[in-house]
């Protein structure tokens, strides 16, 4: 942010942005009903986002507390200003008039001259799409409602936001999570855990309640999962499982209220359900019925493999722990035991434990960054070139500035890498957009700026899962860096929720390919623990495929719960608990524990309400992209250029199903596979390209490539 040398500069920056937007609002209201209205609205959005996005990033990562406080204040103040604009009837009316004029002109124009006439007036297909999406966004806030209806909508939106914050806060709040109190044999079992693990179980303390004494451990999710993965004592595992699925108890009532508020919002807007409200014509799915068909078919496809995996774990439990059937609290412990004894040679169906753990490759962080740059250079002609930070440009030690430079086109954008662990920093790996690309008046493009955040040591050695995480987040960054749209409103990751994860999942697949891992290990920094390509392939295959069906089944359960709670008759209270229990019984190879609530800590239901299926869509689409274009050579220049121009450059400026059909209908690259993806389900494919099914009034991906890739079929 130019000129930002002190934390108090945020206030000046925010005031300037608001003043500029006020001026633009006046221009929009007075503008004739032309495409200029859309361009002015996009200018308002860009002006606000450049400040808000940067402030949001600052409050999450800056090393200095005052910078974080000032950024937080600006986020709150500008958020309130944005809310005013969202219900500004003058802006909405100007846009509606412009779109009516465009539609009337389009209806009157016929023949080949129609498109030329529209283009001459500036109404490109992207401008029309942005206008329609902006109108949809206004209406989602109820700007077109009158009197009490609009007041009711504002009240429901505020209530939904407040309930969502309460739900997610409770999942991490020690006061609501409480402690797990261990007595008798469970306390003794906890004391027998390895010292290194007991240290991670803090607070691990004695408690006394009357005549009862024992140990108390934190009820937070990481602590409970550590017990589930490491405790040999079944009673201790069961107690940890029940705590994880029964607390915080307040979340059940909060979620009931959130579901009701969302349903009321949807009905006020004329939709039969919140899922219909969310999955409008701009999403790939389009309709909840299409999502339901997809989820049920995927559930049926993986059920046999999940049952076989559960049977294997049951046999392993009998050998290791004696009698008793397989229970849900056994899974993590038994999977960990199987992985520790796999020896790199046991098949997932043998159930035999080897004596020596398989060696796992690790890579130096710098080697991964170098390898990623080399991969992009070979496949797209883009390299990451480090540049010095300017005065005041950094926010913490260890921050690096890289420019994405094309071999002929020059600089495409900037990415900051903030990958080193420190206190008071965003806890997870993430991608932040600081400035979007868009076409400027002179025909050039505004340079995008993004940041990647993680929490690793300065000289970290990354395992395979961490390399995948970095590639996944860089997939989001690459989408922002390479996007070239007319409007920032549709740049990069600003598209339908069920499409924005496709680039990140596609790039993640590169990190699971032994040829790419070898490329990383052969760089100047090299691998921390070098393995042959064959050993890399064995390690990756074993890590990804062992008990993958049970893991995928759990994701399916969350997707189905999400759709159930946002359907036309959303259940609450005891009815919700009964229907979710029935869903678990139907779609789980593991028994459902009565009185447990799998969704009680499912924080994604707040940010991904009715759209959590998007992750499975992305897995299916990225697997098909890999099968069609990359399986033969992940560094193929032809495949890389296709990904750049058909997946990354359009951002959200192309209708979702058209972009997918265009990408998958492309002839397989010379190195790719042209094999059939028929799953035998009888699902109808669209006529313009394989891999995409059309049913239930919408679209969904054929899961065949993903099922094969992840080894989910018997």
C-alpha positions, 0 to 999 in steps of 0.5 A, a space after each residue: 500500500 503506497 504511503 503506508 508507513 505507520 499503522 494510523 495510515 489505515 484511517 487516512 487510506 479508508 477516508 480517501 477510499 470512502 470519499 472516492 466511492 461517494 464521488 463514484 456513487 454520485 456518478 452512477 446515480 446520474 449516469 445514462 442507462 449504459 454499460 458505463 453504470 456497470 463499469 462505475 460499479 466495478 470501480 467502486 468495488 475495486 476501490 473498496 476491495 483494495 483497502 478492505 482486502 489489505 486491511 483484512 490481511 494485515 489484521 491476520 498476519 502483521 507482527 505488530 499489534 498496533 498495525 493489527 488493531 488499526 486494520 481491524 478498526 478499518 475493517 469494521 468501519 468500511 464493512 459498515 460502509 459496504 453494507 450501506 452500499 449493498 442496500 443503496 436503492 439509487 445504485 440498484 435502480 441505475 443498474 436495473 435501468 441499464 440492464 433493461 436497456 441492454 435487454 431491450 436492445 438485444 431483443 430488437 437486434 437480429 442477425 450477425 450485426 447484433 453481436 457487433 452492435 452490442 460490442 460497439 456499445 460496450 456490452 460485451 458478454 462479460 459486461 452483461 454477466 457482471 451486470 447480472 451478478 451485481 443485480 443479483 448481489 443487490 437483491 440478495 441484500 433485499 434492496 428491491 424489497 419494500 418497507 417491513 420486508 426490507 427491514 425483516 431482511 436486514 434483521 435476518 442477515 444481521 442475525 445470521 452473521 451473529 449466529 455464524 460468529 457464535 458458532 465458529 467462536 464456540 468451536 475454538 473457545 476454551 470456555 465453551 469446549 471445557 475439559 475432558 475429565 478422566 478418572 480411574 483407568 482412563 486417567 491411568 491410560 493417559 499417564 501412560 501416553 508418551 511424554 512428548 504427547 502428554 506435553 502436547 495435551 496441555 492443560 493436563 492437570 489433576 482435578 478433584 470433585 468430592 471423592 472423585 479425582 483424576 486428570 483433566 485435559 483440554 476439550 479442544 479439537 487438536 487435543 481430542 484428536 491426539 487422544 483418538 490417534 494415540 490412545 490404546 485404551 478404548 475407554 479413553 478413545 471413546 471419551 475423547 470421541 464423545 467430547 468431540 461430538 457432544 460439545 459445545 452443546 450450545 452449538 446445537 441451538 445456535 445451528 438450529 437458529 442459523 438454519 431457521 434464519 437462513 430459511 426465512 431469508 430464502 423464503 422472503 426472497 421467493 426461494 423454497 430453500 436456502 440451498 436454492 437461494 445459494 445455488 442460482 444460475 451462476 453456480 455450476 450445479 445450478 440446482 440442489 437437486 443436481 447436487 443431491 444426485 451427485 452426492 448419492 451416486 458418489 456415495 453408492 460408488 464408494 460404499 463397497 470400498 468403504 465397507 472393505 476398509 472398515 472390515 480391514 480395520 475391524 480385523 486389525 482391532 481384533 489382532 491388536 486390541 482383542 475382542 469388541 466390534 469396530 466403533 467410530 472412535 477406533 478409526 484414527 487409532 487403527 489407521 495410525 497403527 496400520 500406517 506405522 506398520 505398513 512397511 511400504 509393501 503391504 497391500 491395503 487389503 492384507 491387514 498385515 502390519 510390517 515391522 518397519 515404517 515406510 520412509 517418508 520423503 521430506 523437502 526443504 521449504 526453499 526447494 519446494 519454492 524453487 521446484 514450483 517456479 521450475 514447474 511453472 516455467 516449463 508448463 506455462 513459461 512463467 517463473 517466480 523471480 525474487 525482488 527486494 522489499 521496498 521501505 515499509 513494504 514488509 510486515 514481519 521478518 522472513 517475508 519474501 516478494 516474488 514477481 511472476 514473470 512470463 518469458 515474453 509478456 513480462 511481469 504478470 503480478 506479485 506474490 508475497 510469501 509469508 511462510 514462517 511461524 510466529 505468534 499472533 499470525 493466522 493459524 492455517 495455510 491460506 491465500 489472500 488477494 490484495 489487489 485483483 486484475 482488471 482491464 484499465 481504460 488504456 487496454 493494459 491490466 491492473 497488476 494483481 497482488 496476492 500473498 501466501 501464508 503458512 506457519 512453518 519453521 524458517 528452515 523447515 523440512 516439509 512432508 508430502 502433505 505439507 507440499 500438497 498444502 503449499 501447492 493447493 494454496 498456490 493454485 488459488 494464487 495462480 488463479 489470481 495472478 493469471 486471471 485477465 478479465 475486464 472487471 475485477 468483480 470476476 477476477 481470479 477466485 471471484 467466481 462461483 463457489 463450486 468452481 473456485 477450488 478447481 485450480 487449487 485442487 488441480 495444482 495440488 495434484 502436481 504435488 502428488 506426482 513422483 515426477 514433480 516431486 523428483 523435480 523439486 528434489 533435484 533443485 539447488 536446495 535438494 530434498 532433505 531426505 532423497 528417495 528414488 522415483 519408485 520409492 516416491 511413488 510407493 510412498 505417495 500411493 500408500 499415503 493417499 489410497 490407504 483407507 481413502 474411502 472411509 475418509 471420503 465417506 466422512 466428507 460426503 456425510 458433511 455434504 449431505 448434512 449441509 444439504 439436509 439442513 438447507 433444504 426446503 423443510 430444514 429440520 431442527 431440534 430433535 427432528 434434526 438429530 434423528 434425520 442426521 442419525 439416519 443419514 449417518 447410518 445410511 452413508 457410513 461403513 462405521 456404526 453411528 454412536 447414539 447421542 453424538 452429533 457429527 456437525 456440532 463442530 462443523 464450522 464450514 457450515 457457516 462459510 459454505 452453507 449449502 455449498 460444501 459439496 464444492 470440494 468434492 466437485 473440485 476433486 472430480 473436475 481436477 482429476 478429470 483435467 489431470 486424466 485428460 491433459 497431464 497424466 502423461 507429462 505434468 510439465 507439458 507446455 501444451 497442457 500448461 497453456 491450456 490450463 492458463 488460457 481456459 481455466 485460469 485466465 477467465 476467472 469467473 467471467 465465463 459461465 461455469 458449465 461453459 468453462 468446464 465443457 470447454 476445458 474438458 471438451 478439448 482434445 486430450 493433450 498428446 501426453 494425456 489420456 483419452 480413456 472413458 470415464 463411464 461409471 456405469 451409472 447411466 448419468 447423462 453427459 452434456 453433448 459438448 464434452 465428457 466429464 460433465 453430467 446434466 441432470 436435476 436441472 443442473 450440472 455436476 462432474 462425472 466422478 469416475 476419474 476421481 474414483 480411479 485416481 484415489 483408489 476408491 473402487 474395489 
